Amino acid sequence: MSTMNISLPDALKSYVDEQVSERGYGTSSEYVRELIRQDRDRQQLRGLLLAGAASVAAEPVTASYFDDLRSRVRKGGAKGRAE
């Protein structure tokens, strides 16, 4: 594992220290790693959402579409309709 040193103003360091103790992280490094993972996941989700928004809908999205989707999710099989 590589090491990276980060300089923080006192107010941010205090905030990080509070989060570490309140949220049960062992170290500030664990907290920062989690924030980075969340940011990476958020960026990936944003990319997927933008790609989906730019794509052409395969079929109209109606109330029955969402009912069917909810049903498949509850059954554990939220796969595409084409399958």
Backbone bond lengths (Angstrom), bond angles and torsions (degrees), N, CA, C in turn:
res aa  C-N    CA-C-N  psi(-1)  N-CA   C-N-CA  omega(-1)  CA-C   N-CA-C  phi
1 M - - - 1.444 - - 1.520 108.09 -
2 S 1.317 115.90 137.15 1.467 121.57 178.81 1.514 110.29 -84.71
3 T 1.317 114.81 159.68 1.459 121.16 178.69 1.514 109.45 -112.88
4 M 1.345 115.88 141.14 1.455 122.03 176.80 1.520 107.59 -136.11
5 N 1.300 116.62 130.07 1.459 120.73 176.70 1.518 109.15 -97.63
6 I 1.320 116.22 134.75 1.460 121.54 -179.50 1.518 108.66 -125.43
7 S 1.329 115.69 131.84 1.464 120.57 176.91 1.520 108.67 -95.07
8 L 1.326 116.31 132.21 1.456 122.32 179.32 1.517 109.91 -127.40
9 P 1.326 116.88 145.09 1.465 118.45 171.18 1.537 108.52 -63.89
10 D 1.305 116.88 158.43 1.465 121.14 -177.34 1.530 112.69 -54.53
11 A 1.326 117.24 -40.65 1.467 120.23 -178.29 1.528 111.36 -62.97
12 L 1.343 117.15 -41.37 1.469 119.28 178.78 1.520 111.42 -71.11
13 K 1.325 117.86 -37.54 1.460 120.20 177.63 1.522 109.97 -62.13
14 S 1.321 117.09 -41.75 1.469 120.82 177.60 1.522 110.53 -61.58
15 Y 1.344 115.75 -42.14 1.460 119.76 179.11 1.533 110.80 -62.15
16 V 1.328 116.83 -45.26 1.465 120.90 178.76 1.520 109.89 -60.74
17 D 1.317 117.25 -45.93 1.465 120.90 179.18 1.534 111.44 -59.00
18 E 1.334 117.17 -40.90 1.468 120.98 177.82 1.521 110.87 -63.36
19 Q 1.331 115.73 -44.30 1.462 119.58 -179.05 1.521 111.55 -63.91
20 V 1.307 116.23 -39.48 1.466 121.10 179.12 1.523 109.79 -60.37
21 S 1.319 117.13 -46.73 1.466 119.68 -177.07 1.524 111.81 -74.36
22 E 1.340 117.55 -39.45 1.461 120.36 -177.04 1.525 112.75 -74.14
23 R 1.308 117.63 -31.86 1.464 120.96 -175.09 1.524 113.29 -98.74
24 G 1.307 116.93 -1.47 1.461 120.04 175.02 1.520 116.12 82.16
25 Y 1.330 117.42 19.92 1.462 119.20 174.82 1.519 108.33 -75.49
26 G 1.314 116.50 148.14 1.453 120.25 179.28 1.517 112.69 -76.14
27 T 1.328 115.94 -34.62 1.467 121.03 -177.92 1.526 109.83 -144.40
28 S 1.316 114.93 165.97 1.461 118.73 175.59 1.527 110.55 -66.23
29 S 1.320 117.63 -28.68 1.466 120.66 177.29 1.526 111.13 -63.02
30 E 1.326 117.13 -40.64 1.465 120.09 177.45 1.522 110.58 -61.30
31 Y 1.319 116.49 -42.69 1.462 121.69 179.86 1.526 110.46 -62.96
32 V 1.319 117.63 -47.13 1.461 121.49 -179.14 1.526 110.43 -65.21
33 R 1.332 118.11 -40.44 1.468 120.80 177.16 1.523 110.83 -59.47
34 E 1.339 116.44 -42.24 1.465 120.57 178.67 1.523 110.87 -63.65
35 L 1.321 118.16 -41.84 1.465 121.01 177.36 1.529 111.22 -61.48
36 I 1.317 116.57 -40.92 1.465 120.60 179.53 1.521 110.03 -65.87
37 R 1.334 117.66 -43.57 1.473 120.93 177.05 1.525 111.14 -59.71
38 Q 1.328 116.34 -43.89 1.463 120.02 179.52 1.525 110.97 -63.26
39 D 1.319 116.94 -40.34 1.456 120.58 178.66 1.525 110.76 -65.05
40 R 1.322 116.97 -42.46 1.465 121.15 177.56 1.526 110.22 -60.83
41 D 1.335 116.70 -45.92 1.464 120.66 178.95 1.522 111.44 -62.82
42 R 1.319 116.58 -40.10 1.468 121.44 179.11 1.527 110.35 -63.76
43 Q 1.334 116.78 -40.84 1.465 120.61 178.42 1.527 111.14 -66.12
44 Q 1.337 116.85 -40.01 1.463 119.97 177.39 1.527 110.54 -64.08
45 L 1.320 116.99 -44.05 1.459 120.99 178.31 1.524 110.60 -62.13
46 R 1.315 116.96 -42.70 1.461 120.77 178.56 1.524 110.63 -59.13
47 G 1.337 116.51 -43.62 1.463 120.61 177.93 1.521 111.87 -61.15
48 L 1.329 116.15 -42.94 1.463 119.98 178.35 1.526 111.37 -64.73
49 L 1.331 116.50 -42.00 1.461 120.21 179.21 1.528 111.27 -64.17
50 L 1.332 116.84 -42.25 1.458 120.08 178.71 1.528 111.08 -65.94
51 A 1.323 116.99 -40.20 1.466 120.20 177.36 1.529 110.37 -64.33
52 G 1.313 116.74 -40.81 1.461 120.16 177.84 1.510 111.97 -65.69
53 A 1.313 116.91 -40.48 1.464 120.79 179.61 1.526 110.99 -66.02
54 A 1.318 117.31 -30.89 1.460 121.33 -178.82 1.521 112.35 -83.98
55 S 1.325 117.47 -12.89 1.465 120.57 -177.49 1.526 111.05 -84.24
56 V 1.313 114.47 161.53 1.455 121.24 178.22 1.521 108.14 -85.82
57 A 1.319 116.48 133.68 1.466 120.48 179.21 1.525 109.47 -66.43
58 A 1.330 116.09 132.89 1.456 121.15 179.25 1.523 111.44 -74.12
59 E 1.299 116.62 -28.56 1.459 122.03 179.63 1.520 108.27 -154.67
60 P 1.303 117.19 160.10 1.470 118.56 178.82 1.527 111.36 -63.05
61 V 1.303 115.30 141.67 1.459 120.63 176.95 1.524 107.28 -93.44
62 T 1.325 114.63 110.67 1.462 121.20 -176.77 1.520 109.51 -122.48
63 A 1.303 116.20 176.60 1.463 120.66 177.28 1.525 109.98 -60.13
64 S 1.321 118.18 -38.99 1.472 119.97 -179.77 1.528 111.27 -67.01
65 Y 1.337 116.96 -32.34 1.460 120.17 175.61 1.528 109.81 -59.81
66 F 1.348 116.52 -46.79 1.461 120.10 -179.27 1.527 111.36 -69.63
67 D 1.314 118.41 -35.01 1.471 121.09 175.51 1.520 110.11 -61.07
68 D 1.333 116.45 -45.21 1.462 121.11 178.77 1.529 110.62 -64.19
69 L 1.324 116.44 -42.06 1.465 120.77 179.06 1.526 110.83 -61.84
70 R 1.330 117.10 -45.99 1.473 120.60 178.08 1.521 110.84 -59.99
71 S 1.297 116.85 -41.95 1.464 121.31 179.75 1.527 111.16 -61.89
72 R 1.333 116.06 -44.61 1.470 119.58 179.19 1.525 111.64 -66.20
73 V 1.327 117.68 -37.56 1.467 120.69 178.91 1.528 109.83 -65.25
74 R 1.311 116.95 -43.59 1.473 120.22 179.04 1.521 111.62 -61.02
75 K 1.330 116.92 -32.79 1.459 121.77 179.33 1.524 112.00 -83.44
76 G 1.336 116.51 -7.11 1.464 120.34 178.24 1.514 112.69 86.24
77 G 1.301 118.80 16.90 1.461 120.87 -178.91 1.506 113.03 -130.36
78 A 1.307 117.87 63.70 1.468 121.44 -178.52 1.527 110.84 -85.48
79 K 1.333 116.50 61.30 1.456 121.13 179.08 1.511 108.93 -96.72
80 G 1.310 114.79 168.26 1.459 120.30 -179.51 1.511 112.43 -60.01
81 R 1.324 117.23 153.69 1.458 122.74 -178.57 1.524 111.80 -68.05
82 A 1.330 117.70 -25.23 1.444 120.55 -176.42 1.524 112.24 -70.90
83 E 1.297 117.42 -15.90 1.471 120.84 -177.72 1.502 111.45 -81.81
